């Protein structure tokens, strides 16, 4: 499996890049599995994903929960929760 991974805001800063192509092992099946696998890739990844409750994810540009299966997805994006203000 090959995934294009996008990182935004402080997640990008901690990982050290905004985008990378990764090929996790076949046992990586869900978004949560991707996160656990990414944590092993570098100290920056481990730091970025240390508290996954502070991360939101989009799979092929659709917001999804961590238990979502990756399937044939091509892109996964990680970003902090977004807060809004007054209009």
C-alpha positions as YAML, in Angstrom:
chain: A
units: angstrom
residues:
- id: 1
  name: UNK
  ca: [0.00, 0.00, 0.00]
- id: 2
  name: UNK
  ca: [1.22, 3.47, -0.85]
- id: 3
  name: UNK
  ca: [-0.29, 6.55, 0.80]
- id: 4
  name: UNK
  ca: [0.28, 10.23, 0.29]
- id: 5
  name: UNK
  ca: [0.31, 11.72, 3.81]
- id: 6
  name: UNK
  ca: [-0.40, 15.39, 4.39]
- id: 7
  name: UNK
  ca: [0.34, 17.22, 7.64]
- id: 8
  name: UNK
  ca: [-1.01, 20.62, 8.64]
- id: 9
  name: UNK
  ca: [-0.32, 23.29, 11.29]
- id: 10
  name: UNK
  ca: [1.63, 22.10, 14.36]
- id: 11
  name: UNK
  ca: [1.47, 18.48, 13.15]
- id: 12
  name: UNK
  ca: [3.49, 19.58, 10.10]
- id: 13
  name: UNK
  ca: [5.96, 21.46, 12.31]
- id: 14
  name: UNK
  ca: [6.57, 18.46, 14.58]
- id: 15
  name: UNK
  ca: [6.89, 15.93, 11.74]
- id: 16
  name: UNK
  ca: [9.16, 18.28, 9.80]
- id: 17
  name: UNK
  ca: [7.39, 18.10, 6.44]
- id: 18
  name: UNK
  ca: [4.01, 18.92, 4.97]
- id: 19
  name: UNK
  ca: [3.77, 15.88, 2.77]
- id: 20
  name: UNK
  ca: [5.33, 12.48, 2.31]
- id: 21
  name: UNK
  ca: [4.72, 9.25, 0.43]
- id: 22
  name: UNK
  ca: [4.69, 6.21, 2.71]
- id: 23
  name: UNK
  ca: [4.31, 2.46, 2.27]
- id: 24
  name: UNK
  ca: [3.17, 0.92, 5.55]
- id: 25
  name: UNK
  ca: [3.10, -2.84, 6.02]
- id: 26
  name: UNK
  ca: [0.05, -4.87, 5.04]
- id: 27
  name: UNK
  ca: [-1.09, -5.20, 8.66]
- id: 28
  name: UNK
  ca: [-1.82, -1.45, 8.72]
- id: 29
  name: UNK
  ca: [-5.56, -1.52, 8.06]
- id: 30
  name: UNK
  ca: [-7.17, 1.46, 9.83]
- id: 31
  name: UNK
  ca: [-6.44, 5.12, 10.43]
- id: 32
  name: UNK
  ca: [-5.44, 4.19, 14.00]
- id: 33
  name: UNK
  ca: [-2.98, 1.65, 12.59]
- id: 34
  name: UNK
  ca: [-1.48, 4.34, 10.34]
- id: 35
  name: UNK
  ca: [-1.00, 6.60, 13.34]
- id: 36
  name: UNK
  ca: [0.70, 3.85, 15.34]
- id: 37
  name: UNK
  ca: [2.93, 3.01, 12.37]
- id: 38
  name: UNK
  ca: [3.83, 6.66, 11.76]
- id: 39
  name: UNK
  ca: [4.87, 7.04, 15.41]
- id: 40
  name: UNK
  ca: [7.68, 4.56, 14.71]
- id: 41
  name: UNK
  ca: [9.06, 6.49, 11.73]
- id: 42
  name: UNK
  ca: [10.91, 9.28, 13.53]
- id: 43
  name: UNK
  ca: [11.06, 11.19, 16.82]
- id: 44
  name: UNK
  ca: [9.12, 14.01, 15.13]
- id: 45
  name: UNK
  ca: [6.34, 11.65, 14.12]
- id: 46
  name: UNK
  ca: [6.26, 10.17, 17.62]
- id: 47
  name: UNK
  ca: [5.97, 13.67, 19.11]
- id: 48
  name: UNK
  ca: [3.26, 14.76, 16.67]
- id: 49
  name: UNK
  ca: [1.10, 11.71, 17.37]
- id: 50
  name: UNK
  ca: [1.85, 11.35, 21.11]
- id: 51
  name: UNK
  ca: [-1.67, 12.55, 21.98]
- id: 52
  name: UNK
  ca: [-3.87, 11.34, 19.13]
- id: 53
  name: UNK
  ca: [-6.93, 12.91, 20.78]
- id: 54
  name: UNK
  ca: [-5.54, 16.23, 19.50]
- id: 55
  name: UNK
  ca: [-5.50, 15.04, 15.88]
- id: 56
  name: UNK
  ca: [-8.22, 15.02, 13.25]
- id: 57
  name: UNK
  ca: [-7.98, 13.05, 10.03]
- id: 58
  name: UNK
  ca: [-9.31, 13.10, 6.49]
- id: 59
  name: UNK
  ca: [-9.11, 10.08, 4.21]
- id: 60
  name: UNK
  ca: [-9.29, 10.99, 0.52]
- id: 61
  name: UNK
  ca: [-10.57, 14.41, 1.66]
- id: 62
  name: UNK
  ca: [-13.40, 13.07, 3.86]
- id: 63
  name: UNK
  ca: [-13.30, 13.51, 7.64]
- id: 64
  name: UNK
  ca: [-13.27, 10.06, 9.25]
- id: 65
  name: UNK
  ca: [-12.88, 8.49, 12.70]
- id: 66
  name: UNK
  ca: [-9.75, 6.57, 13.67]
- id: 67
  name: UNK
  ca: [-11.43, 3.16, 13.29]
- id: 68
  name: UNK
  ca: [-12.02, 3.75, 9.56]
- id: 69
  name: UNK
  ca: [-10.48, 1.14, 7.27]
- id: 70
  name: UNK
  ca: [-7.92, 2.51, 4.81]
- id: 71
  name: UNK
  ca: [-8.98, 0.25, 1.95]
- id: 72
  name: UNK
  ca: [-7.75, 1.66, -1.36]
- id: 73
  name: UNK
  ca: [-7.34, 5.22, -0.11]
- id: 74
  name: UNK
  ca: [-4.68, 7.30, -1.83]
- id: 75
  name: UNK
  ca: [-4.39, 10.21, 0.64]
- id: 76
  name: UNK
  ca: [-4.58, 10.71, 4.39]
- id: 77
  name: UNK
  ca: [-4.33, 14.11, 6.04]
- id: 78
  name: UNK
  ca: [-3.65, 14.93, 9.70]
- id: 79
  name: UNK
  ca: [-4.44, 18.25, 11.33]
- id: 80
  name: UNK
  ca: [-5.37, 19.71, 14.72]
- id: 81
  name: UNK
  ca: [-9.01, 20.41, 15.62]
- id: 82
  name: UNK
  ca: [-10.22, 23.59, 14.02]
- id: 83
  name: UNK
  ca: [-12.02, 26.21, 16.04]
- id: 84
  name: UNK
  ca: [-14.15, 28.92, 14.58]
- id: 85
  name: UNK
  ca: [-14.80, 32.49, 15.52]
- id: 86
  name: UNK
  ca: [-17.53, 35.03, 14.97]
- id: 87
  name: UNK
  ca: [-18.76, 35.54, 11.43]
...
